[in-house]
């Protein structure tokens, strides 16, 4: 018999399929040993979140085997995974905002609230162990995001789990807080003998903290290696999975950039965005690259006036734009958010109402009565212009495919006067054919004279659709590249910080 210790966690050909036909995991092998930090990498959609949901008991695998401390297990709910010794720190930490720090950290101890001194002492010991102090009585809802993240980490530590899964634990943290998390991760493995499965987009973080690393791509583990045996370039290539695409292979020929449409001057938001400054010209698609938590969506929402805490100035055709969504829409700025179903569309409404909802005044008689014939004509024109496949404009959006629903979310802004179009992950969740159509549409809108700002996690698409690309990390713009002079590997390295980037200045980005 081998003297090698039994792995803490061993996944054998793990699979996950959904009733709609989506295959998220295609036979993943993964081994996590006690007293180690194991890195888990992959692009958005690679299968990382699905794997975490299965390990945390929130979802069940469709096939394969999970061995926990040598025993085959199949958890059907999160409580079973927690009882077995697995704690999961999710990207969106499920804290109770109306409770205190103490109550959240020791939430599982709810039967012992009368022993206040004992619980206070335990929380103090936990905070001392990681070198981070919080007010035990502070209401969690009042804390900034960095401190809420630390509450989540303390909650995971309080569970005394053998394996702690950390899903992007530093994505929203400042540099000082990131160092505390790094120190905590090292201490968990080296001093306490716990295992940490660290999910991160930051290659430098993974290389510095982990002993082993696994890269997922399209639901398969394409690389499993001791971390010391790989470098940044190998990890980036494994994440991308193919030779860099020729960035000149665009969906449509690039339009000649015209006059300046929008000037963004020092847009910033406390705890979210460092001051960002850049311009967008008519006929230009400006891409925004960066990993989850880099500030891409926050930047678009700040430009649109949806972030009340944001400061700085947005000028459209040289005129300042008021700091509210209503002022932005009136000036000609449109935002298509990532979550189109809940933020961009009303699924139960017919297509025609979704298209005209943002511009009802344009279709109203005397500002009161909506002229249905004008609405219908505008909707039918948009359906033809964007190639939306539907029975008629009375069809509820909920009955459309993902690609056609996304076209509706874009088309609604074309019923009015739009000069600057902000697109957040416009091809997320749609099939390959629809993605190509959306990219054609984006290039066509730019060719018609719009300024377009495009956020996308699909680097190949970003290079194919954009003229210039700004790279973000930790809420700051750290680099700028011409799309025709970069590739996916370079963008991954810049976004991860592995290329030694620093926040760019406004002068450098003009």
Residue pairs with C-beta under 8 A, 6 or more apart in sequence:
5 33
5 34
6 69
6 70
7 31
7 32
7 33
7 34
7 67
7 70
8 32
8 33
8 34
8 68
8 69
8 162
8 163
8 195
9 30
9 31
9 32
9 55
9 66
9 67
9 68
9 163
9 195
9 197
10 30
10 31
10 32
10 66
10 67
11 28
11 29
11 30
11 31
11 51
11 64
11 65
11 66
11 67
12 29
12 64
12 65
12 66
12 67
13 27
13 28
13 29
13 63
13 64
13 65
14 25
14 27
14 28
14 29
14 30
14 51
14 54
14 61
14 63
14 64
14 65
14 66
15 23
15 25
15 26
15 27
15 28
15 61
15 62
15 63
15 64
16 23
16 24
16 25
16 47
16 50
16 54
16 59
16 61
16 62
16 219
17 23
17 24
17 62
18 24
23 219
24 47
24 50
24 219
25 47
25 50
25 51
25 54
25 61
25 62
25 64
25 219
26 218
26 219
26 220
27 63
27 64
27 220
28 47
28 51
28 64
28 216
28 219
28 220
28 221
29 221
29 224
30 38
30 40
30 51
30 214
30 221
30 224
31 212
31 224
32 38
32 163
32 195
32 197
32 212
33 195
33 212
34 162
34 193
34 194
34 195
35 189
35 190
35 193
35 194
35 195
36 189
36 195
36 196
36 210
36 211
36 212
37 185
37 186
37 188
37 189
37 195
37 196
37 198
37 209
37 210
37 211
38 195
38 196
38 197
38 198
38 210
38 211
38 212
38 213
38 214
39 198
39 199
39 200
39 206
39 209
39 210
39 212
39 213
39 214
39 227
40 48
40 51
40 197
40 198
40 199
40 200
40 213
40 214
40 216
41 48
41 199
41 200
41 201
41 203
41 206
41 213
41 214
41 215
41 216
41 235
41 238
41 239
42 48
42 215
42 216
42 217
42 239
43 217
43 239
43 240
43 457
44 292
44 457
45 457
46 216
46 217
46 218
46 219
46 239
47 216
47 218
47 219
47 220
48 167
48 199
48 216
49 167
50 59
50 219
51 216
52 88
52 90
52 165
52 167
52 199
53 59
54 60
54 61
54 66
55 66
55 81
55 86
55 88
55 165
55 197
56 78
56 81
56 86
56 88
56 165
57 75
57 76
57 77
57 78
57 79
57 80
57 81
57 82
57 86
58 77
58 78
60 74
60 75
60 76
61 74
65 72
66 72
66 73
66 74
66 75
67 73
68 84
68 85
68 86
69 162
73 84
75 81
75 84
78 88
81 88
82 108
82 159
82 161
85 161
85 162
85 163
86 161
86 162
86 163
86 164
86 165
87 155
87 156
87 159
87 161
87 163
87 164
87 165
88 156
88 164
88 165
88 167
89 152
89 153
89 155
89 156
89 164
89 165
89 166
89 167
89 169
90 152
90 167
91 167
91 168
91 171
91 292
91 293
93 148
93 149
93 151
93 152
93 155
95 104
95 140
95 148
95 151
95 152
95 155
96 103
96 104
96 107
96 140
97 139
97 140
97 141
98 139
98 140
98 141
99 107
99 139
99 140
100 136
100 137
100 138
100 139
100 140
101 123
101 134
101 135
101 136
101 137
101 138
101 140
101 143
101 151
101 154
102 119
102 120
102 123
102 136
102 137
104 140
104 151
104 155
105 123
105 126
105 151
105 154
105 155
105 158
106 119
106 122
106 123
106 158
107 155
108 158
108 159
109 119
112 118
112 119
113 119
120 136
122 158
123 136
123 154
124 136
126 154
126 157
126 158
127 133
127 134
127 154
129 157
129 187
130 153
130 154
130 157
130 180
130 183
130 184
130 187
131 180
131 183
132 150
132 180
134 143
134 147
134 150
134 151
134 154
140 148
140 151
143 151
144 271
145 172
145 271
145 272
146 172
146 173
146 174
146 177
146 271
149 169
149 172
149 173
149 177
149 181
150 177
150 180
150 181
153 166
153 169
153 181
153 184
156 164
156 166
157 164
157 184
157 188
161 194
162 194
162 195
163 194
163 195
163 196
163 197
164 188
164 194
164 195
164 196
164 197
165 196
165 197
165 199
166 185
166 196
166 197
166 198
166 199
167 199
168 199
168 200
168 201
168 292
168 293
169 181
169 185
169 198
169 200
170 177
170 178
170 181
170 182
170 200
170 202
170 205
171 201
171 291
171 292
171 293
171 294
172 293
173 181
174 271
174 474
175 474
178 205
182 205
182 208
182 209
185 196
185 198
185 209
186 209
188 194
188 196
189 195
189 196
198 205
198 206
198 209
198 210
200 206
201 291
201 292
201 293
201 495
201 496
202 291
202 496
202 497
203 232
203 235
203 236
203 492
203 493
203 496
203 497
203 498
204 232
204 496
204 497
204 498
205 497
206 213
206 227
206 235
207 227
207 231
207 232
207 235
207 498
210 227
211 226
211 227
211 228
212 224
212 225
212 226
212 227
213 223
213 224
213 225
213 226
213 227
213 230
213 235
214 221
214 223
214 224
215 221
215 222
215 223
215 224
215 235
215 238
215 239
216 222
217 238
217 239
217 241
218 241
222 238
222 241
223 230
223 234
223 235
223 238
232 493
232 496
232 498
232 499
233 489
233 493
236 488
236 489
236 492
236 493
236 496
236 498
237 489
239 492
240 459
240 488
240 489
240 492
244 487
244 488
244 489
245 460
245 463
245 464
245 487
245 488
247 463
247 464
247 483
247 484
247 485
247 486
247 487
248 484
249 464
250 443
250 464
250 465
251 436
251 439
251 440
251 442
251 443
251 464
251 465
252 440
252 443
252 444
252 447
254 443
254 467
255 283
255 284
255 443
255 446
255 447
256 283
257 281
257 282
257 283
257 284
257 467
258 281
258 282
258 283
258 284
258 449
259 281
259 282
260 279
260 280
260 281
260 282
260 317
260 318
261 280
261 281
261 282
261 316
261 317
261 419
261 420
261 450
261 451
262 279
262 280
262 303
262 314
262 315
262 316
262 333
262 419
262 420
262 451
263 279
263 313
263 314
263 315
263 318
264 276
264 277
264 278
264 279
264 280
264 303
264 312
264 313
264 314
265 277
265 312
265 313
265 314
265 315
265 506
266 275
266 276
266 277
266 311
266 312
266 313
266 506
267 273
267 275
267 276
267 277
267 299
267 302
267 303
267 310
267 311
267 312
267 313
267 314
268 274
268 275
268 276
268 302
268 310
268 311
268 312
269 298
269 302
269 307
269 309
269 310
269 311
269 475
270 309
272 295
272 298
272 302
272 307
272 309
272 475
273 295
273 298
273 299
273 302
273 310
273 475
273 476
274 295
274 474
274 475
274 476
274 477
274 503
275 312
275 506
276 299
276 312
276 476
276 477
277 506
277 509
277 510
278 286
278 470
278 477
278 480
278 506
278 509
278 510
279 510
280 286
280 420
280 451
280 452
280 453
281 451
282 419
282 449
282 450
282 451
283 446
283 447
283 449
283 450
283 451
284 446
284 451
284 452
284 467
284 468
285 442
285 443
285 446
285 452
285 453
285 454
285 465
285 466
285 467
286 451
286 452
286 453
286 454
286 466
286 467
286 468
286 469
286 470
287 454
287 455
287 456
287 462
287 463
287 465
287 466
287 467
287 468
287 469
287 470
287 483
288 296
288 299
288 300
288 453
288 454
288 455
288 456
288 469
288 470
288 472
289 296
289 456
289 459
289 462
289 469
289 470
289 471
289 472
289 491
289 494
289 495
290 296
290 471
290 472
290 473
290 495
291 457
291 473
291 495
291 496
292 457
293 474
294 472
294 473
294 474
294 475
294 495
295 472
295 473
295 474
295 475
295 476
296 424
296 455
296 472
297 337
297 338
297 424
297 455
298 307
298 475
299 472
300 335
300 337
300 422
300 424
300 453
300 455
301 307
301 310
301 335
301 337
302 310
302 312
303 314
303 328
303 333
303 335
303 422
303 453
304 325
304 328
304 333
304 335
304 422
305 314
305 321
305 322
305 323
305 324
305 325
305 326
305 327
305 328
306 325
306 335
310 323
313 320
314 320
314 321
314 323
314 328
314 333
315 321
316 331
316 332
316 333
316 419
316 420
317 419
319 331
321 327
321 328
321 331
321 333
322 328
322 330
322 331
325 335
328 335
329 358
329 416
331 419
332 416
332 417
332 418
332 419
332 420
333 418
333 419
333 420
333 422
334 358
334 413
334 418
334 420
334 421
334 422
335 422
335 424
336 344
336 409
336 410
336 413
336 421
336 422
336 423
336 424
336 426
337 343
337 344
337 424
338 424
338 425
338 428
338 455
340 405
340 406
340 409
341 347
341 405
344 409
344 412
345 354
345 397
345 405
345 408
345 409
346 353
346 354
346 357
346 397
347 396
347 397
347 398
348 396
348 397
348 398
349 357
349 396
349 397
350 393
350 394
350 395
350 396
350 397
351 379
351 383
351 388
351 390
351 392
351 393
351 394
351 395
351 396
351 397
351 400
351 408
352 375
352 376
352 379
352 393
352 394
353 375
354 397
354 408
354 409
354 412
355 375
355 378
355 379
355 382
355 393
355 408
355 411
355 412
355 415
356 362
356 363
356 370
356 375
356 378
356 379
356 412
356 415
357 412
358 412
358 413
358 415
358 416
359 415
359 416
360 370
361 367
362 415
362 416
363 370
363 371
363 374
363 375
363 378
364 370
364 371
365 371
376 393
378 415
379 393
379 415
380 393
382 388
382 411
382 414
382 415
383 390
383 393
383 411
385 411
385 414
386 407
386 410
386 411
386 414
386 441
387 407
387 437
388 400
388 404
388 407
388 408
388 411
389 400
389 401
389 404
390 400
390 404
397 405
397 408
400 408
401 430
401 434
402 429
402 430
402 431
402 434
403 430
403 431
403 433
403 434
403 435
403 437
403 438
404 434
406 426
406 427
406 430
406 434
406 438
407 437
407 438
407 441
410 421
410 423
410 426
410 438
410 441
413 421
414 445
418 450
419 450
419 451
420 450
420 451
420 452
420 453
421 445
421 450
421 451
421 452
421 453
422 453
423 442
423 452
423 453
423 454
423 455
424 455
425 455
425 456
425 457
426 438
426 442
426 454
426 456
427 434
427 435
427 438
427 439
427 456
427 458
427 461
428 457
430 438
435 458
435 461
439 461
439 464
439 465
442 452
442 454
442 465
443 465
445 452
446 452
454 462
454 465
454 466
456 462
456 465
459 488
459 491
459 492
460 488
462 469
462 483
462 491
463 469
463 483
463 486
463 487
463 488
463 491
464 483
466 483
467 482
467 483
468 480
468 481
468 482
468 483
469 480
469 481
469 482
469 483
469 486
469 491
470 477
470 479
470 480
470 509
471 477
471 478
471 479
471 480
471 481
471 491
471 494
471 495
471 501
472 478
472 495
473 494
473 495
473 496
473 497
473 501
476 503
476 504
477 503
477 504
477 509
478 494
478 495
478 497
478 501
478 502
478 503
478 504
479 494
479 499
479 501
479 504
480 504
480 508
480 509
481 490
481 491
481 494
490 499
493 499
494 501
